[in-house]
Amino acid sequence: MPKLKTKKGVKKRFKLTKKGKIKRAKSNKRHILTKKTRKRKRALGKSTTVDKTFEKKIKALMPYS
């Protein structure tokens, strides 16, 4: 059976934790920042985990991670 290819876009956007969860960055931190509060911008800088309903799909796109 041939090797499976990893989707490079997915590899760059997501990381696996030791427990097998998938880490991702939050969106909306690129522009139009003047109307967002300091607290909101600070929270957007932190990472979060992917919802468990999407975990199976993302793991299929990066098979060797």
GUDOSE-185623 format. One record per atom (N, C-alpha, C): atom name; x, y, z. Coordinates in steps of 0.001 Angstrom, whole numbers, plus 500000, padded with zeros to 6 digits. Atoms other than C-alpha are relative to their C-alpha. Layout:
{atom->CA, x->X, y->Y, z->Z};
...
***
This chain:
{atom->N, x->500841, y->498815, z->500000};
{atom->CA, x->500000, y->500000, z->500000};
{atom->C, x->500889, y->501252, z->500000};
{atom->N, x->499143, y->498813, z->500057};
{atom->CA, x->501398, y->503473, z->499151};
{atom->C, x->499915, y->500832, z->501280};
{atom->N, x->499987, y->499107, z->498850};
{atom->CA, x->502350, y->506031, z->501748};
{atom->C, x->498902, y->501051, z->499846};
{atom->N, x->501017, y->498951, z->500021};
{atom->CA, x->499701, y->508591, z->502694};
{atom->C, x->500678, y->501355, z->500057};
{atom->N, x->499423, y->498662, z->499984};
{atom->CA, x->500414, y->512247, z->502040};
{atom->C, x->499343, y->500847, z->501087};
{atom->N, x->500487, y->499066, z->498996};
{atom->CA, x->500091, y->514801, z->504808};
{atom->C, x->499597, y->501287, z->499301};
{atom->N, x->500410, y->498703, z->500534};
{atom->CA, x->498128, y->517948, z->503951};
{atom->C, x->500827, y->501078, z->500684};
{atom->N, x->499038, y->499060, z->499430};
{atom->CA, x->500741, y->520678, z->504430};
{atom->C, x->499332, y->501172, z->500696};
{atom->N, x->500716, y->498902, z->499365};
{atom->CA, x->498201, y->523399, z->505264};
{atom->C, x->499530, y->499624, z->501395};
{atom->N, x->500458, y->500503, z->498698};
{atom->CA, x->496828, y->521291, z->508112};
{atom->C, x->501188, y->499838, z->500945};
{atom->N, x->498792, y->500198, z->499192};
{atom->CA, x->500330, y->520455, z->509333};
{atom->C, x->500497, y->501322, z->500588};
{atom->N, x->499540, y->498688, z->499546};
{atom->CA, x->501161, y->524172, z->509598};
{atom->C, x->499046, y->500628, z->501016};
{atom->N, x->500998, y->499348, z->499150};
{atom->CA, x->497933, y->525141, z->511374};
{atom->C, x->499729, y->499296, z->501317};
{atom->N, x->500367, y->500775, z->498814};
{atom->CA, x->497536, y->522360, z->513942};
{atom->C, x->501190, y->499241, z->500558};
{atom->N, x->498978, y->500800, z->499332};
{atom->CA, x->499756, y->520618, z->516508};
{atom->C, x->499291, y->499006, z->500924};
{atom->N, x->500562, y->501003, z->499092};
{atom->CA, x->499084, y->517451, z->518491};
{atom->C, x->500602, y->500160, z->501386};
{atom->N, x->499504, y->499984, z->498628};
{atom->CA, x->499346, y->517508, z->522283};
{atom->C, x->500379, y->498567, z->500388};
{atom->N, x->499590, y->501342, z->499562};
{atom->CA, x->500758, y->514578, z->524262};
{atom->C, x->498806, y->499084, z->500252};
{atom->N, x->501189, y->500808, z->499735};
{atom->CA, x->497250, y->513441, z->525181};
{atom->C, x->499193, y->499708, z->498740};
{atom->N, x->500669, y->500298, z->501250};
{atom->CA, x->496236, y->513369, z->521509};
{atom->C, x->498987, y->501035, z->499558};
{atom->N, x->500900, y->498928, z->500420};
{atom->CA, x->494171, y->516554, z->521422};
{atom->C, x->500705, y->500848, z->498951};
{atom->N, x->499431, y->499175, z->501064};
{atom->CA, x->494683, y->519028, z->518596};
{atom->C, x->499927, y->501464, z->500412};
{atom->N, x->499890, y->498597, z->499645};
{atom->CA, x->495881, y->522554, z->519337};
{atom->C, x->499874, y->500857, z->498756};
{atom->N, x->500124, y->499064, z->501121};
{atom->CA, x->494990, y->525507, z->517121};
{atom->C, x->500100, y->501426, z->500521};
{atom->N, x->499972, y->498581, z->499653};
{atom->CA, x->495419, y->529280, z->517063};
{atom->C, x->498600, y->500569, z->499786};
{atom->N, x->501291, y->499337, z->500178};
{atom->CA, x->492432, y->531582, z->517383};
{atom->C, x->500073, y->500977, z->498840};
{atom->N, x->500059, y->499076, z->501131};
{atom->CA, x->491301, y->533760, z->514494};
{atom->C, x->499659, y->501413, z->500480};
{atom->N, x->500383, y->498598, z->499769};
{atom->CA, x->490504, y->537512, z->514281};
{atom->C, x->501046, y->500828, z->500730};
{atom->N, x->498953, y->499210, z->499364};
{atom->CA, x->493874, y->538822, z->515474};
{atom->C, x->500869, y->500717, z->498952};
{atom->N, x->499164, y->499458, z->501073};
{atom->CA, x->495151, y->540139, z->512091};
{atom->C, x->499789, y->501489, z->499765};
{atom->N, x->500252, y->498582, z->500284};
{atom->CA, x->493451, y->543488, z->511468};
{atom->C, x->498679, y->500407, z->500634};
{atom->N, x->501168, y->499406, z->499328};
{atom->CA, x->490605, y->545765, z->512647};
{atom->C, x->500106, y->499756, z->501509};
{atom->N, x->499754, y->500258, z->498583};
{atom->CA, x->492088, y->545639, z->516137};
{atom->C, x->499614, y->501173, z->500892};
{atom->N, x->500290, y->498824, z->499169};
{atom->CA, x->491155, y->549154, z->517267};
{atom->C, x->498674, y->499882, z->500730};
{atom->N, x->501310, y->500120, z->499350};
{atom->CA, x->487547, y->548252, z->518043};
{atom->C, x->499923, y->498828, z->500980};
{atom->N, x->499997, y->501141, z->499077};
{atom->CA, x->488481, y->545095, z->519976};
{atom->C, x->500649, y->500412, z->501323};
{atom->N, x->499476, y->499621, z->498688};
{atom->CA, x->489120, y->545389, z->523694};
{atom->C, x->501357, y->499349, z->500247};
{atom->N, x->498678, y->500519, z->499651};
{atom->CA, x->492541, y->544793, z->525213};
{atom->C, x->499888, y->498566, z->500507};
{atom->N, x->500219, y->501338, z->499443};
{atom->CA, x->491190, y->541768, z->527084};
{atom->C, x->499724, y->498978, z->498892};
{atom->N, x->500342, y->500895, z->501108};
{atom->CA, x->489760, y->540268, z->523890};
{atom->C, x->501217, y->499690, z->499132};
{atom->N, x->498804, y->500203, z->500814};
{atom->CA, x->492989, y->540775, z->521924};
{atom->C, x->501003, y->499103, z->500706};
{atom->N, x->499087, y->500839, z->499222};
{atom->CA, x->495016, y->539190, z->524705};
{atom->C, x->499538, y->498544, z->499969};
{atom->N, x->500553, y->501360, z->500035};
{atom->CA, x->492704, y->536169, z->524722};
{atom->C, x->500166, y->499366, z->498622};
{atom->N, x->499850, y->500518, z->501363};
{atom->CA, x->492972, y->535833, z->520935};
{atom->C, x->501425, y->499531, z->499725};
{atom->N, x->498615, y->500406, z->500181};
{atom->CA, x->496737, y->535449, z->521235};
{atom->C, x->500298, y->498615, z->500521};
{atom->N, x->499786, y->501325, z->499406};
{atom->CA, x->496414, y->532243, z->523235};
{atom->C, x->499434, y->498912, z->499103};
{atom->N, x->500481, y->501116, z->500812};
{atom->CA, x->495886, y->528847, z->521680};
{atom->C, x->498863, y->499277, z->500715};
{atom->N, x->501112, y->500775, z->499454};
{atom->CA, x->492936, y->526537, z->522183};
{atom->C, x->499975, y->498642, z->499307};
{atom->N, x->500079, y->501323, z->500621};
{atom->CA, x->491941, y->522989, z->521292};
{atom->C, x->498848, y->499964, z->499002};
{atom->N, x->501037, y->500197, z->501015};
{atom->CA, x->489874, y->521851, z->518329};
{atom->C, x->498844, y->499246, z->500646};
{atom->N, x->501179, y->500696, z->499510};
{atom->CA, x->486330, y->520714, z->519051};
{atom->C, x->500091, y->498522, z->499645};
{atom->N, x->499840, y->501440, z->500208};
{atom->CA, x->486109, y->516942, z->519366};
{atom->C, x->499243, y->499472, z->498783};
{atom->N, x->500726, y->500427, z->501193};
{atom->CA, x->483638, y->516749, z->516462};
{atom->C, x->500861, y->500102, z->498739};
{atom->N, x->499120, y->499832, z->501157};
{atom->CA, x->486438, y->517850, z->514074};
{atom->C, x->501301, y->499229, z->500114};
{atom->N, x->498709, y->500655, z->499770};
{atom->CA, x->489310, y->515859, z->515587};
{atom->C, x->500262, y->498867, z->499013};
{atom->N, x->499817, y->501147, z->500889};
{atom->CA, x->488781, y->512765, z->513448};
{atom->C, x->500347, y->500449, z->498585};
{atom->N, x->499741, y->499483, z->501343};
{atom->CA, x->488733, y->514802, z->510214};
{atom->C, x->501413, y->500545, z->499878};
{atom->N, x->498671, y->499383, z->500046};
{atom->CA, x->491910, y->516703, z->511044};
{atom->C, x->501088, y->498937, z->500128};
{atom->N, x->499022, y->501076, z->499854};
{atom->CA, x->493769, y->513581, z->512175};
{atom->C, x->500145, y->499179, z->498718};
{atom->N, x->499925, y->500717, z->501279};
{atom->CA, x->492909, y->511964, z->508833};
{atom->C, x->500847, y->500756, z->498989};
{atom->N, x->499225, y->499178, z->500924};
{atom->CA, x->494583, y->514869, z->507022};
{atom->C, x->501491, y->500037, z->500348};
{atom->N, x->498578, y->500114, z->499634};
{atom->CA, x->497845, y->514423, z->508976};
{atom->C, x->500245, y->498633, z->500618};
{atom->N, x->499977, y->501377, z->499528};
{atom->CA, x->498258, y->510647, z->509234};
{atom->C, x->501212, y->499599, z->500835};
{atom->N, x->498799, y->500449, z->499303};
{atom->CA, x->501826, y->510446, z->510584};
{atom->C, x->500380, y->500882, z->501179};
{atom->N, x->499708, y->499113, z->498870};
{atom->CA, x->501588, y->513059, z->513346};
{atom->C, x->499629, y->499365, z->501311};
***
